[in-house]
Each structure stands twice: as structure tokens, then as C-alpha cells.
Amino acid sequence: MTRTAMIALDLSSPGAPVSPRIFGTFVEHMGRCVYEGIYEPTHPTADAAGFRGDIRDLVRGLGATIVRYPGGNFVSGYRWEDGVGPREERPRRLDAAWHSTESNAVGLHEFASWAESVGLELMEAVNLGTRGPAEAAQLLEYANHPSGTALSDWRRSNGREAPFGIRVWCLGNEMDGPWQIGHKTADEYGRIAAETARLMRFIDPDVELVIAGSSNHEMPTFGTWERTVLTHTADLVDHISVHAYYEEHDGDTASFLASSVGLDAYLEEVAGIIDEVRAERGITRPIGISVDEWNVWNQTRWNEVDKPAVFSGDWPEAPRLIEDEYTALDAVVVGSLLISLVSHADRVSMANLAQLVNVIAPIRCEPGGAAWRQPTYFPFADAAHHARGRVVVPVIESAAVDTARYGTVPTIASVATLEEDRLALFAVNRGLTEPQEVSFTAPGRVVAAHVLAGPDGDIRATNGPEAELVAPRELAIASAGGTHTFTLPPVSWACVRVELDSPAGDAL
């Protein structure tokens, strides 16, 4: 049986602008994300700098805008100086965060050049685990000061004449987590973060600073952590981080498909805390939410099976860590999380899909071999390329789904964006068994529409080096009098683009 759903769009008064930085990504020195991922000098497609050309093409196709680097847990024990200067003189180090050996073959110079080549703004994280304000300020001076000091001239002697001009800086990573190197209490972290922020602004007043929020919503200190840290730093920082990972628990697929309901609540709670602290302290500067780690990740398997095996062995270089094989189901959940991020464009200033290659990533590859797109690649690419202008949060009438974790939720989740005469609508069907006939009204013509679902309804279908089983296919649209109707199969994602008869606001 096919059910019906209505998506009502008010195009006369669109909401907040959608920041392109919402479509960011994340590269950590972890597993095979850097080495045997973006960087493999012996690969047939590698350029003169050692970066894989096939990966470069897939990254460009993904459409990401900003990249967080170099961690993650890795950054809390990282010496940035190890990654600059002649490669043959760089030290090999133990990486305690991921029980690996770091060669330092790729550092700031190499990565920044690669990021520029694929159109990614660099978002740099500083070590506030084993280091502090002085080292963070030194990295900033090295990266951004033009010349005439020991550090800026060291950069120039290392081959980078002009400053890197890095604008966005993360003040540590997940410092609330006991797994983190240099784990701190909220007061300890808040104080060192404030000192770091103040010193960095002395050196470069134009930097944007991201304070580390809770590692996840389930942390026992969530809420208290944010309030305490913001009390120390609200007049010094521009963003506070949110990290959010989701997985299917005990075969509860319905709840997994409703993960975005949990993300909605998480974002709204953090926004409320920001508002409370700003009001209490009389802070006028806005503070955005940087969701600088989010994705689907089977953490249960990692913590119970993979991590104990990895951490009990030797110290390998670029081991295979959390290389989750994503399914059509996972792609639809990623799509719904993107809908949540865009829907909260008034508060979400940045977001980074974690990670980019091999490690819980939309792109996978094999050493010396092929690279391919995981199913999660496609909804992200749709949103990154087409969610432009201002957000239009719709009113949705649809059937409901009962879930154990989130209660009763709408079967259809959707959001739209509007830029002049271009409308993009994104939608998912959370239903496991029934297709949904979806209608929306927008005076204009559909110029493109596609749907992503498992072949023959197989929600566990995956992609690999030999076959791309899960990929977008054309979506049939019936249009009449400005109303457009399409059918979403169970567990599916759709992207529909409309060229309006007149620009937004004209006769609407």
C-alpha cells in the first residue's frame, strides 16, 4: 500500500542562510585516512607530491567545503613541528591515541597544499592535551604571520612564502572524554582554552575559534560541561563543537532511521545553553554550533571487538581502523542527519562529516588499487552541491512510525533551500515497508530529480571496488499547476530541484 504525504513550503519568507561550511569533512591522522588514503606515493594515479589522483577526483565530486585537520584524538598528543621541514629529517613517533606509528611524511605544508587543490578551506586543530597556549600560538604565528620572525621565516624556508591564512582553529578535541590524552575537567579545560584563545587573538585578531563541547549527548557531564566551558570563554570564541555518531542498536532499524530526531534535540539543547550563558554574561557576540564530527559509526563493534585487538598488538603504521562498510540504510540515515543540519542553519555554523577516506568515510580505496564511493557519498554530495541560499523548513503531513528510542516520528523528513529562482528539496522516507507518495507546491518546473535506495529494496546493499550497487537513479515527477508529486520507496533519499517561474518573493 502506498501512503500519501504533503510537504508545505512557504517560499515567501525563507529562513536563515545556509552556510557552505555545513558541508565540511574531516581528515585525521588515523588508520588509512591519510596514508594509503589521500596520500600514497606509489599509486599509479599519484601526483608529484604523492597524493592519489583518483581520490582527488572523488573528493572534488563530493563537494565538501572545509576540512578539519589533523584530529581528532590524534591532535591531543601531536607535535606540529614534527610535520614540517625536510621529510628525511622528520621524526617517527608513537601515536598513543590510535596505538599506531606516525611517520610524519604528511604535515601542515603537504596537507594545506592538497586541501587547496581540492577546494577545501583548512580548519586547524591545536593540541591542548599535552601542550598549551604557547604551542598553539607558535603554530598560529608559523602559519599566518607574513614574515620577519623566527617562526614565520621558518615557514618560508620550508617552502611556503605566503602565509597559510588559516581562519578557523579548534581549541583541542573532546577534552571531556577520559579516553582523551590530557583529559580535563570542565574548569581546567575552560581556563586553558580561554588563555589559548586570548593569546591567539593577540597574534591574529581575525581568527575564528571553536571551543570543545561534549564528546556526545550521552556524556554524564553533558550540559554542565557546556555551561562551564562557555562561562570561561563565551567572550572569546565563535563556535562550540558538537560530536554526534549514530548506529543501529540490536536490530532496531526503526529507531536508527529516526536518528535525526535525536540530533534535532541535541542541537536545540546546545543552542539553549548558549543563549542562557550569553544572557547571563551579557555577551553580544554570536556563538555558532560546529558539528565538527558526525556520521553513522558502529561504535559498539569498535569498542567491543576491533579496538581491543588493535590496542593489544604492535604499533603498526596506517593500520585498518573503523573502515565501516556502509549500506543503503546508512545512506538514508546520513541523508536525514543532513536534513537536520540544514534545518538548523540558524544555529549550525559548521559541520564536518567524519571522516573523508577509509575511516568511517564516504570514500574507500585499496593500496595500489581502486577507489570507490560508499552509499553515504551520494546524499552528502547532493546537499553539498545544491543546498544553497536560505533554508525553507517545511510543514509536513505524513504517516507516522513508532520507534523504541524516539517515540512516534513522521515517516517523511524533509527540508528545502531557496536561492533566487532555484529551489532544492531533500526528503527521506523512514518507513521500512511502505512507499510514500509525496507532493509539494512550487510554481516552476522540475529540472532534476533522483532517488537513492537499495536495489530491489535491499537496505543492506553496499558498494565495492567492483560494483556500485547503491547509486542515485532518476526519480519520476508528475507536475500539474505547480504541484509536484513523486513516490519515495521505503528507506530512501531524494533530491528534487525546481527552477521557479519567478525569483523568491516575487508574486509568491
C-alpha positions in Angstrom: 0.0 0.0 0.0 1.3 3.5 -0.9 0.6 6.2 1.6 0.4 9.9 0.8 2.4 12.8 2.3 2.3 16.6 1.8 5.2 18.9 2.2 4.1 22.6 2.6 6.7 25.2 1.7 6.4 28.9 2.5 8.6 30.4 -0.2 7.6 34.0 0.6 9.7 34.2 3.8 12.7 31.8 3.7 14.7 31.5 6.9 18.4 31.6 7.8 21.2 31.5 5.1 22.8 28.0 4.8 26.5 28.3 5.5 28.6 26.4 2.9 30.7 25.3 5.9 27.9 23.0 7.0 29.2 20.6 4.2 32.6 20.1 5.7 34.7 17.0 6.2 37.4 15.7 8.5 40.9 14.2 7.9 42.6 12.7 10.9 46.0 11.0 11.1 44.2 7.8 12.0 44.2 4.5 10.3 44.3 4.8 6.5 42.7 8.2 6.1 46.0 10.0 5.3 48.4 7.2 4.5 47.0 4.7 1.9 44.1 7.1 1.7 44.6 10.6 0.3 48.4 10.0 0.2 50.1 7.0 -1.5 53.2 8.0 -3.5 53.5 4.6 -5.2 49.9 4.6 -6.5 49.6 4.7 -10.3 47.5 7.9 -10.1 49.7 9.7 -7.6 50.9 13.2 -8.4 54.4 14.5 -7.8 53.6 15.3 -4.2 52.4 11.7 -3.6 48.6 12.3 -3.4 46.3 9.9 -5.2 44.6 11.4 -8.3 41.6 9.1 -8.1 40.9 10.1 -4.6 41.3 13.8 -5.5 38.6 13.4 -8.2 36.2 11.7 -5.8 36.8 14.4 -3.1 36.1 17.1 -5.7 32.9 15.3 -6.7 31.8 15.1 -3.0 31.6 18.9 -2.9 32.9 19.4 0.7 33.9 22.9 1.6 36.1 22.9 4.7 38.2 20.2 6.3 39.1 19.7 10.0 42.7 18.6 10.5 44.8 16.8 11.9 42.5 15.3 14.6 40.5 14.2 16.5 42.1 12.2 19.3 45.4 12.3 17.4 45.8 16.0 17.9 45.9 15.7 21.7 49.4 14.2 21.5 50.6 15.8 18.3 53.8 18.0 17.9 53.1 20.1 14.9 56.8 20.8 14.4 57.3 17.1 13.6 55.4 17.6 10.3 57.3 20.5 8.8 60.8 20.8 7.3 62.6 18.2 5.1 60.9 14.8 5.2 64.1 12.9 5.7 64.6 14.8 9.0 61.1 14.3 10.4 60.9 12.0 13.4 58.8 8.9 13.6 56.6 8.9 16.7 54.3 6.6 18.6 50.7 7.8 18.4 49.1 6.8 21.7 45.6 7.9 20.6 45.3 5.1 18.0 48.2 2.8 19.0 50.0 3.4 15.7 53.3 4.8 14.4 53.2 8.2 12.8 55.8 8.7 10.0 55.1 12.5 9.7 55.5 12.2 6.0 52.4 14.4 5.7 52.3 17.6 7.7 50.9 21.1 7.6 52.6 22.1 4.3 51.6 19.0 2.3 48.1 18.8 3.7 47.4 22.5 3.2 48.5 22.3 -0.4 46.4 19.2 -1.0 43.3 20.9 0.6 43.8 23.9 -1.7 44.0 21.7 -4.7 40.6 20.1 -4.0 38.9 23.4 -2.9 38.8 22.8 0.9 39.2 25.5 3.4 41.6 24.3 6.2 40.2 24.2 9.7 43.2 23.5 12.0 43.1 21.9 15.5 45.6 22.7 18.2 46.9 20.3 20.9 45.5 21.2 24.3 46.1 17.7 25.7 49.9 17.5 26.2 50.6 21.1 25.2 49.0 24.5 25.8 48.7 28.2 24.8 52.3 28.8 23.9 52.5 25.9 21.4 49.1 26.9 19.9 50.3 30.5 19.4 53.5 29.3 17.9 51.7 27.3 15.3 49.4 30.2 14.5 52.5 32.5 14.1 54.2 29.9 11.9 51.1 29.5 9.7 49.7 33.1 9.5 52.3 35.7 10.2 53.8 37.1 6.9 57.5 37.3 7.7 60.2 38.8 9.9 60.0 36.4 12.9 61.8 33.2 13.6 58.6 31.1 13.1 57.3 32.9 10.0 60.7 32.8 8.4 61.0 29.1 9.3 57.8 28.6 7.3 59.2 30.5 4.4 62.4 28.5 4.5 60.3 25.3 4.4 58.8 26.4 1.0 55.7 28.4 1.9 56.5 32.1 1.1 52.9 33.4 1.7 51.1 32.7 5.0 48.6 29.8 5.0 45.9 32.3 6.2 44.1 29.7 8.3 40.9 31.3 9.7 39.3 28.6 11.7 41.0 26.9 14.7 39.7 24.2 17.1 40.9 24.6 20.7 41.6 20.9 21.4 39.4 17.9 20.9 36.9 16.0 23.2 38.6 17.2 26.3 35.7 15.9 28.4 36.4 12.3 27.4 38.6 10.1 29.8 39.9 8.4 26.6 41.5 11.7 25.5 45.2 12.4 26.0 45.3 15.2 28.5 41.6 14.7 29.6 40.5 17.7 31.8 37.6 18.8 34.0 35.4 21.5 32.5 37.0 24.2 34.7 40.5 23.0 33.8 39.7 23.0 30.1 37.7 26.2 30.2 40.6 28.0 31.7 43.3 26.7 29.3 41.0 27.3 26.4 40.4 30.9 27.4 44.1 31.5 27.8 44.8 30.0 24.4 42.0 32.0 22.8 43.2 35.2 24.3 46.8 34.7 23.2 45.8 33.6 19.7 43.7 36.7 19.3 46.6 38.8 20.4 48.6 37.4 17.4 45.8 37.3 14.8 42.5 39.1 15.8 40.7 37.7 12.8 40.8 34.0 13.7 37.6 32.1 14.3 37.8 29.8 17.4 35.9 26.6 18.1 35.6 25.6 21.8 35.3 21.8 22.5 31.8 20.9 23.7 30.8 17.5 25.0 32.0 14.4 23.1 28.5 13.2 22.8 25.0 13.8 24.2 25.2 10.7 26.5 28.3 12.0 28.4 27.3 12.3 32.1 28.7 15.8 32.1 26.8 17.0 29.1 25.2 20.4 29.7 27.3 21.1 32.8 30.4 20.9 30.6 29.0 23.3 28.0 27.8 25.9 30.6 31.2 25.8 32.5 33.4 26.0 29.4 31.3 28.8 27.9 31.4 30.7 31.2 35.1 30.8 30.7 35.2 31.5 27.0 31.9 33.0 25.7 33.5 36.4 25.1 36.5 34.9 23.2 35.2 32.2 20.9 32.9 32.0 17.8 31.7 28.4 17.9 31.2 25.4 20.3 31.5 21.9 19.0 29.0 19.1 18.9 30.0 15.5 18.1 27.3 13.1 17.1 27.5 9.5 15.9 24.7 7.1 15.3 24.4 3.3 14.9 21.8 0.6 14.7 21.3 -1.0 18.1 20.2 -4.6 18.5 18.4 -4.7 15.1 16.2 -1.7 16.0 16.1 -0.3 12.4 13.2 1.9 13.0 15.0 3.9 15.8 18.1 4.0 13.7 16.2 5.6 10.8 14.9 8.2 13.2 18.4 9.2 14.4 17.9 12.8 13.1 15.2 13.3 15.8 17.9 12.8 18.4 20.2 15.2 16.6 17.5 17.8 16.4 17.0 17.6 20.2 20.8 17.7 20.8 21.3 20.8 18.7 18.3 22.6 20.3 19.7 21.8 23.8 23.1 23.2 23.0 21.5 26.3 21.4 19.5 26.8 24.6 22.7 26.6 26.7 24.5 29.1 24.5 21.6 31.5 24.9 21.5 31.1 28.6 25.2 31.8 29.1 25.2 34.7 26.7 22.3 36.2 28.6 23.8 35.7 32.0 27.2 37.2 31.0 25.8 39.9 28.7 27.7 38.5 25.7 26.5 40.1 22.4 28.8 38.2 20.0 27.0 35.2 18.4 28.3 31.7 19.1 27.5 29.1 16.4 27.3 25.3 16.8 30.1 23.5 15.0 29.1 19.9 14.5 32.6 19.1 13.6 32.3 15.3 13.9 29.1 13.5 12.8 28.3 10.3 10.9 27.0 6.8 11.2 29.5 4.6 13.0 29.3 1.1 14.5 30.9 2.1 17.8 29.7 -1.0 19.6 31.7 -3.2 17.3 34.7 -0.9 17.5 34.7 -0.8 21.3 34.0 -4.4 21.9 35.8 -6.2 19.1 38.1 -4.1 17.0 39.7 -1.7 19.5 40.9 -4.4 21.9 42.5 -6.3 19.1 44.2 -3.1 17.7 45.4 -1.9 21.0 46.8 -5.2 22.2 49.3 -5.6 19.3 52.3 -3.8 17.9 52.5 -0.2 16.8 51.7 -0.5 13.1 51.8 2.3 10.5 48.5 3.2 8.9 46.5 0.2 10.3 43.0 -0.5 9.1 40.8 1.2 11.7 37.0 1.5 11.7 36.6 1.0 7.9 32.9 0.6 8.2 31.2 -0.8 5.1 28.1 1.4 4.6 24.8 0.3 3.3 21.8 1.9 1.6 20.2 2.1 5.1 23.2 4.0 6.4 23.0 6.4 3.4 19.4 7.3 4.2 20.3 7.9 7.8 23.1 10.2 6.7 20.6 12.0 4.5 18.2 12.5 7.4 21.1 13.9 9.5 21.9 16.4 6.7 18.3 17.5 6.7 18.6 18.2 10.5 21.8 20.2 10.0 20.3 22.3 7.2 17.1 22.8 9.1 19.1 24.3 11.9 21.0 26.7 9.7 20.1 29.5 12.1 22.4 27.9 14.7 24.7 25.4 13.0 27.6 27.4 11.6 29.8 24.5 10.5 29.7 20.7 10.3 32.2 18.0 9.4 31.4 14.5 8.2 33.9 12.3 9.9 36.0 11.2 8.1 36.8 11.6 4.4 38.6 8.5 3.2 38.6 4.9 4.5 37.9 5.7 8.2 34.1 5.7 8.6 34.2 7.5 5.3 32.1 8.1 2.1 35.2 7.2 0.0 37.1 3.9 0.3 40.2 2.7 -1.5 42.8 -0.1 -1.6 46.6 0.4 -1.7 47.7 0.3 -5.3 44.1 -0.4 -6.4 40.7 1.1 -6.9 38.8 3.8 -5.1 35.1 3.8 -4.8 32.1 5.7 -3.5 30.2 4.3 -0.5 26.4 4.8 -0.4 26.8 7.6 2.1 28.7 9.6 -0.6 25.6 10.4 -2.5 23.3 12.3 -0.1 26.2 14.3 1.1 27.1 15.3 -2.4 23.5 16.2 -3.2 23.3 18.6 -0.2 26.8 20.0 -0.7 26.2 20.9 -4.3 22.6 22.0 -4.2 21.7 23.3 -0.7 22.2 27.0 -1.4 20.7 30.2 -0.3 18.2 30.2 2.6 16.6 27.4 4.4 12.9 26.6 4.0 11.7 24.4 6.9 8.5 22.8 5.7 5.3 21.7 7.4 4.9 18.0 6.7 1.8 15.9 6.8 2.7 12.2 6.7 2.1 8.8 8.3 4.0 8.1 11.5 6.5 5.4 12.6 6.7 4.1 16.1 10.2 3.8 17.4 11.6 2.4 20.7 14.2 5.2 21.1 12.4 8.3 19.9 8.7 7.5 20.2 6.4 8.3 17.3 8.1 10.2 14.5 6.9 11.3 11.0 7.7 8.9 8.2 8.8 11.7 6.0 11.7 14.1 6.9 12.4 17.0 4.5 14.0 20.4 4.1 14.4 22.8 1.2 16.7 25.6 0.3 15.9 28.7 -1.9 18.4 30.8 -3.8 16.8 33.3 -6.2 14.8 31.2 -8.7 16.4 27.9 -7.7 14.7 25.6 -5.2 16.2 22.3 -3.9 14.1 19.9 -1.9 15.6 17.0 0.1 13.5 14.2 1.6 13.8 10.8 3.2 11.2 8.0 3.7 11.9 6.4 7.1 9.3 3.8 6.5 10.6 0.2 6.3 7.8 -1.3 4.3 5.6 1.2 2.5 6.3 3.6 -0.3 5.2 7.2 0.2 3.5 9.4 -2.5 4.9 12.9 -1.7 3.6 16.2 -3.0 4.8 19.7 -2.7 3.9 23.0 -4.4 6.4 25.3 -6.0 5.5 27.3 -9.1 8.0 26.3 -11.7 9.5 23.3 -13.5 11.5 20.4 -12.1 14.9 20.4 -13.7 16.4 17.4 -12.0 15.2 14.7 -9.6 16.8 11.4 -8.3 16.3 8.9 -5.6 18.7 6.7 -3.7 17.6 3.3 -2.3 18.9 -0.2 -2.2 18.5 -2.3 -5.3 15.2 -4.3 -5.2 14.6 -2.9 -1.8 17.8 -4.3 -0.3 18.5 -1.9 2.5 21.8 -3.8 3.4 23.2 -3.4 -0.1 26.7 -1.9 -0.3 29.2 -0.7 -2.8 32.7 -2.0 -3.5 35.6 -1.8 -5.9 33.9 -4.0 -8.5 30.3 -2.9 -8.3 28.4 0.3 -7.3 25.1 -1.3 -6.3 23.7 1.7 -4.4 23.7 4.9 -6.5 21.1 7.6 -7.5 18.6 6.8 -10.2 16.1 9.1 -11.9 13.0 9.9 -9.9 9.8 10.3 -11.9 7.9 13.5 -11.1 4.3 14.3 -12.0 3.7 18.1 -12.2 0.5 19.9 -12.6 -0.4 23.5 -11.7 2.8 24.0 -9.7 2.3 20.9 -7.6 4.9 18.2 -8.0 4.3 14.6 -6.9 6.8 11.7 -6.7 6.9 8.3 -4.9 9.6 7.5 -2.4 10.2 3.8 -1.9 10.8 2.5 1.7 14.1 3.6 3.2 15.1 6.1 0.5 16.5 9.6 0.0 15.5 12.0 -2.8 16.8 15.3 -4.2 14.5 17.4 -6.3 15.5 20.7 -8.0 13.0 23.2 -9.3 13.5 26.3 -11.4 10.9 28.7 -10.2 8.8 30.8 -12.5 10.0 34.0 -10.7 12.7 34.7 -8.1 11.9 34.1 -4.4 9.5 36.7 -3.1 8.0 37.7 -6.5 4.3 37.1 -6.6 4.6 34.2 -4.1 
